Amino acid sequence: MTPAALNERASLVLDAYIVDVSWSPDGRSLAVAGGEGAVVLIDNLAQKPGPRVLGEHGMGVIAVAWQPGGKTIASSGQDSAVALWDSASAAVKRMRPGTAWTEHIAFSPDGKLLATATGKVLALWDCAGEKVHQFEPLAGTIAAIAWDKPGRDLAAATAGAVCVHRIEPPQFTVRKHAWPAACLSAAYSPNGKVLASGMQDGTVHFWMLTSGKDSQMRGYGSRVTLTEWSANSRFLATASGAEIVVWDFGGKGPEGSAPLELSGHTERVTHLAWQPNGPWLVSAGRDWRLSLWQPGREKQVVDAHLTGGEITAVRWSPDGKRVAVGESKGRLTIYELISQ
């Protein structure tokens, strides 16, 4: 008997390449970043989803993020602007962090600050769109940003280091976790003990934040861009090709042990997403396949769906019961997790 399955509950097609999606805190709505420029709000997800355009970025949207516990939606675009949208009124405040694109945006866990990464520059904004602080430019372009769970530290992956920015206004300090390769991802374990990063040189590096010890895992065939933690901080899921490699941080940790290798995709894995409050992992690849896994219990794929196009966004709802999947052809599908 299949222990769980992803059942399709709703689907609609937008007139846009779906770049990114973000759930509202109550799980009733979705913000969608359209590749042609529209920021779309989708309401009534439980019954018949209805889209409405909040506004636009010139040439295309890059990223979208919903404020935790609030009604503000942040978006960045190819017009070099960052916008703050009121999800109820569609009122907008636009900022311009720099002339380059702002490729990464992330609200702090308490929803009070928005971090933006524009080229080499990391900046903080309040929810009124006022700049709180801008850090000195890093050595290279920022490839990823991540807040720790308390919202005290903000990590930025860049060339040769993951730089951790301590957020303690009015003092802002930076410390570097150096490595002689480009760092491509940044991921804090939910328990705050480990900071992991995927590397250009085909390794995964992690720093034990309590002891200061650092280590690396080799054997990847190419650069590692995906590093995602399970909700209980036990498993770190990674991918650089068609296989998913999961490291077990339980007991003595992953050093000297073989990882779990999950094979179910025929082409490169492009998305990994852990259930926010449970053991389920969803993956998507260039083979247009969406797969459900339960690492640590099942080595084989638990459920899989072949979509109608390239999967461009995968996000769990805050309650961990649904998964939103966006495609390059504009289709947005909501799956519900059904478990025995």
N, C-alpha and C positions, 0 to 999 in steps of 0.2 A: 504494500500500500504506500502510495506517495505521501510523505509526511507533510508536504506543503506544496502550494502552487500559486502562481500569479495569474489571477483571473482578470480579463479585461472588463472594466466597468464603464468607461466613457472614452470617447474619441472624437476629435474634431480636426479639421484641416484649416490652417491659417495661410494667408497669402504672404508667407515669409519663410525664409530659412531660419529655423529655430537655433539660436546660438546658445542660449542659457535660459534656465527657469529657476524660480525661487518661490517656495511656499510661504503663505501668510502664517503667522504664529498659531492661529486657530485651525489651520488646515482647510479652510473653506474656499480659499482663492489661490491663484497662481499668477505671478508676474512673469512675463515672457519677453526675452530680448530677441528682436527680429533682425536678421542680417541685412534687411533693406532699410532699417532705420526706426521702425516702430517699437515703442514700449507698450505691450499689450497686457491688460488685466483680464483674467478669466475668473468669473464668479460662478456660483451655483454648481460646484463640482460634484456634489452628491447626487444631483438629478440631471439636468440638461445644461451643460456648460455654455456660458455665453460670453464671448470676447468683446472688449471695448478698448479702443486705443487711448492711452493716456496722453501720448505725445510722441515726439520723434527726435532722433539724432540725425544730423546730416550724414549720409553715406552708409550708416550702419551702426547697430548697437554691438558692444563688445561683451558686456557683463551686466548682470542685474542681481540685486540683493535686497531682501526684505528685512527691515529693522526688527530685531527680536523684541517681542512684547509691544510693538507699536504699529502704526499705520503708514509709515514712510517707506517708500521704495527708492533705492538708489540705482542709478544706471550710469554706465560710461559708454562713450561712442567714438566713432572715427572722426568726429568733428572736434576732438580734443577736449570735450566738455564732460563734466560729471553733473548729473541732474538728480535732485531730490524731489520726488513726486508724492503728493498727498493722495493715498489710494481712494479716499472718499470724494474729494473735490477736484482732483487732477491738477491742483495748484502746483507750480513748479518753481524751484530755485536752482539756478545753474551756476556752476563754478568752473573755473579753468585752471586746473593744477599746473599745467605746462603746455608747451607746444606739441609734445609727443602724445601719443595715445595713452590713456590710463587703462592698462590691460587688466589690472586686478583691483577689486574693491572688496572690503569686508567690514561689517559692523562688529563692534566689540560685543561680547556676550551680554552685557547689560543694555545694549542698544544706544548708549550715550555718545559713542564716537564712531566715525566712519574712517577707516584707513584706505588710502589710495596709493597705488604704486604706478608712477608715471616715469618710464625710462629708468633712470638710476635713483629717482627721488621718491621717498616715502613721506607721506603727510597725513595729518590727523585733522578731522573736521567735526564740528558739532552738528546737531540735527537741524540747525537753522542755516547751515551752509557757511558758517564762519570758520576760518582756519584757526585751529588750536595750536598746532606746531608743525614745522617742517624740518626734517632731519637733514644732515649734510648728505650730499650725493654719495652713493656706494660705489664700489670699484667697477661694477658692471651693471647691466640691465637686470632689473628684478624679475625673476622667473616665477615666483610664487610668494604669497604671504599667508600667515596663519596666526591667529590668536591662541593663547593658552586658555584653559577653561575659566580661570578667575578673571581674565582680561587684564592682567598685570603686565604680561610680556607679549610682544608682537614680533614674530620671526619673519625675516625676508631672505629668500634664497637668491644668491647671486654668484658671480664668478669668484671661486676660491673660498667661499664661506657661506654659512648661514648666520646672518647678523640678527641678534636678539635686542630689541629695543624695549627698555624698561619704561613703562608708562606710569610715572609718578609726578604729575604736575605740582609745582612748576619746574621740577627737575626731570630731564629726559636723558637717559644714558644708553650707550650701545656697547655690547660686547660681542666678540666674534668667535664662532666655532669654525675654525679654519680647516680647509681640505684642498689639496692641490688639484682641483678639478671644478668644473662648473656645477653648482648645485641647482637642481631643477625643480625640487619640490620641498615643502616644509610641512611637517605633521607632528603635533604634540599628542602624546598619549593622553586620554581623558583623565588619568590619575596624576598627570603632571610629572611623571618620573622620567620620561624619555622624549627626546626630540629626534625625529628621523628625517632623512633627506635622500632622495634618489639623485644619482650622479650621472654626468655626461660620460664618465669613463666606464659605465656598466657595473657600478656597485651601488649598494645601499649602505649609507653611513648612519650611525645613530650615536647620540650622546646621552649618557646616564646623568641626568641633571642633579641628582642628589649626591652622587659620588664624584662626578667630574670625569669618569671613565668614558672613553669613546671606542668604538669598534666599527667594523665594516663587514658586509657580506658580499662575496664575489660570485662570479659564475653567470652573470646575465650576458646575453648575446649582444645587447646594444644599450643605449642610454635608458635610464629608468626615470620615467616621468610620473608614475603613479605610486603613491605610498599612503595607505588609508588604514586607520586603526579601528578595531572593533570597540563596541561601547564599553566593554569591561577591561579594556587595555591589554587583553591577553594576546590577541593576534594582530600582526601587521601584514596587510595584504599589499603585494607589489606586483608590477608587471612591466615588461619591456618588449615582449613579443606576444605570441599566441597563448602562452601558458601563464597562469596566475601562480605566483610563489608566495606562500603564506608562512611567516615566521612566528613561532610560538614563544612568547615571552613569559609563560608560566614557569613555575619552579625555578631552575637555575638560569633560565633564559635561553636564547637561541644559539649562543656560541657553542660550537662543537657538535651541534645537532643538525640533522637533515630537515629541511623545510617541507611543508606540505606542498605538493605540486598538483594543481587542478587543471585538467585538460578538458576543454569543451568547446574551444574556439578554433577556427581554421585559419584566422588571420589575426593581426595585432589587436590586443585588448586596448580599448581607448578610454573606458570608464570603469571605475570601481566605486561602489557605494555600500557602506555598512548600514544596516538597520540601526537607527539612533538609540534604541532601547532593547535590543535583542541580538540573537546570534546569526541573523541572515545577511548574506553578502550578495549583492547584485553586480553583474558585470555586463559590459557591452563591448562589441568589437567591430572591426571593419567588415566582418562577415555578415553584418546586419542582424546579429544574434543577440538576444537578451537572455541571460542565464541567471538562475537562482542557485545558491550554494549554502551549505551549512558546514563551514570548516571546523575540523575537530571531531565531527560526527560522521559526515558523509564525504567520501573522496570523489564521488561521481556527482554530476550536475543533478539537481533535484527537479528543476523545471526549466524549460527553455521555450523561447518564442522567436520566430523568424519575422522580422519587421519588414515594412515595405520600402525602406530606404536606409541611408546611413544614419546611425544613431548619433546625435550631437549633444544630448543632455540627459542625465539620469539623476533624479533627486527623490529621496524618501520624504514622505510627509512627516511633520514633527512627532506625531504619535506612532510612527513606524508601521502603520497599517496599509499605506498605499505608496506606489511608486509612479512618479511622473516621468515619461519618456518622450523626448523631443527628437524629431528627425529633420534631416536637411530639406526634405520636400514639403515641410510645413505641418506634418501630422503630429499632433500631441495626443498621447494615449495615457490614460490613468489605469493602472493595474492595482487590484486589491490582493493583499497577501492572505491566503486561506490556509490555515495550518490545522493539523489534526490534534 
